[in-house]
């Protein structure tokens, strides 16, 4: 029942194309990028620097030298910064596994559990 309830909530309350929790995480990352600087290193490569570290972000291949973007499917905070600095929406650059329709398709055949009157121990 919990899966069916979540599915109904997603269909009715989720307005965007990505899952609400993913959207929430990206918004949190956008709040952490105040002290970053960026420099273009070509057409799709950018150097993103914090006060202590530097990272290389490739927006064409959706990769960052921190490794989080290519392994998790979500843009890391460095990728989010590059998109934000270009006035682009970073929510459009998540792996399609995090799209609402893909999630609903994957869980459309939910299992129904029936409790037995005398369960076997």
C-alpha positions in Angstrom: 0.0 0.0 0.0 2.9 2.4 0.7 4.2 2.1 -2.8 0.7 2.7 -4.3 0.3 5.7 -2.0 3.7 7.1 -3.1 2.8 6.6 -6.8 -0.5 8.5 -6.4 1.4 11.3 -4.6 3.9 11.5 -7.4 1.2 11.6 -10.0 -0.8 14.3 -8.3 1.8 16.5 -6.5 5.0 16.3 -8.5 4.9 19.1 -11.1 8.3 18.7 -12.6 9.9 15.9 -14.7 12.3 14.7 -12.0 11.6 13.1 -8.6 10.8 15.6 -5.8 13.7 14.4 -3.6 16.2 14.9 -6.5 14.8 18.4 -7.0 15.2 19.1 -3.3 18.8 17.9 -3.3 19.7 20.1 -6.3 18.2 23.1 -4.5 20.3 22.3 -1.5 23.4 22.2 -3.6 22.5 25.6 -5.2 22.6 27.0 -1.7 26.2 25.9 -1.2 27.8 27.5 -4.2 28.3 31.1 -3.0 32.1 30.8 -2.6 32.8 29.1 -5.9 34.5 30.5 -9.0 34.6 29.1 -12.5 36.7 29.5 -15.6 36.0 28.1 -19.0 38.6 25.6 -20.3 37.2 25.1 -23.8 33.7 24.6 -25.2 32.4 22.2 -22.5 35.1 22.0 -19.9 35.2 24.3 -16.9 37.5 24.7 -13.9 35.6 25.2 -10.7 37.5 26.4 -7.6 36.6 26.6 -4.0 38.8 28.3 -1.4 40.8 25.0 -0.9 40.2 22.8 -4.0 39.7 22.8 -7.7 37.7 20.5 -9.9 37.3 20.0 -13.7 33.7 19.8 -14.9 32.8 18.6 -18.4 29.1 19.4 -19.1 29.1 17.6 -22.4 29.9 14.2 -20.9 28.3 15.1 -17.5 31.5 14.3 -15.5 33.4 16.0 -12.7 36.8 15.3 -11.4 35.2 14.8 -7.9 33.6 11.6 -9.4 30.2 12.1 -7.9 28.3 13.1 -11.1 29.4 10.1 -13.2 28.8 7.6 -10.4 25.6 8.9 -9.0 23.8 10.2 -12.0 23.1 13.6 -10.4 25.1 16.7 -11.1 27.5 17.3 -8.2 27.7 20.7 -6.6 30.4 21.7 -9.0 28.3 20.8 -12.0 25.3 22.7 -10.5 27.5 25.8 -10.1 28.6 25.7 -13.8 25.0 25.4 -14.9 23.8 28.1 -12.6 26.7 30.4 -13.8 25.3 29.9 -17.3 21.7 30.5 -16.3 20.9 26.9 -17.2 18.6 24.6 -15.1 20.7 21.8 -13.7 17.6 19.7 -13.2 17.6 19.1 -16.9 21.0 17.3 -16.6 20.2 14.4 -14.3 20.3 10.7 -15.4 16.9 9.6 -16.8 16.6 7.1 -13.9 15.6 10.1 -11.8 12.7 11.1 -14.0 9.2 10.8 -12.6 7.9 8.8 -15.6 10.7 6.3 -15.4 10.1 5.8 -11.7 6.4 5.3 -12.2 7.0 2.8 -15.0 9.4 0.8 -12.9 7.0 0.5 -10.0 3.7 0.2 -11.8 3.4 -3.5 -11.0 3.6 -3.4 -7.3 3.3 -6.6 -5.2 0.3 -7.1 -3.0 1.1 -8.9 0.3 -1.5 -11.0 2.0 -1.2 -11.8 5.6 -2.0 -15.4 6.5 -4.2 -16.1 9.5 -1.7 -18.7 10.8 1.7 -17.7 9.7 4.4 -20.4 9.7 7.2 -19.6 12.2 
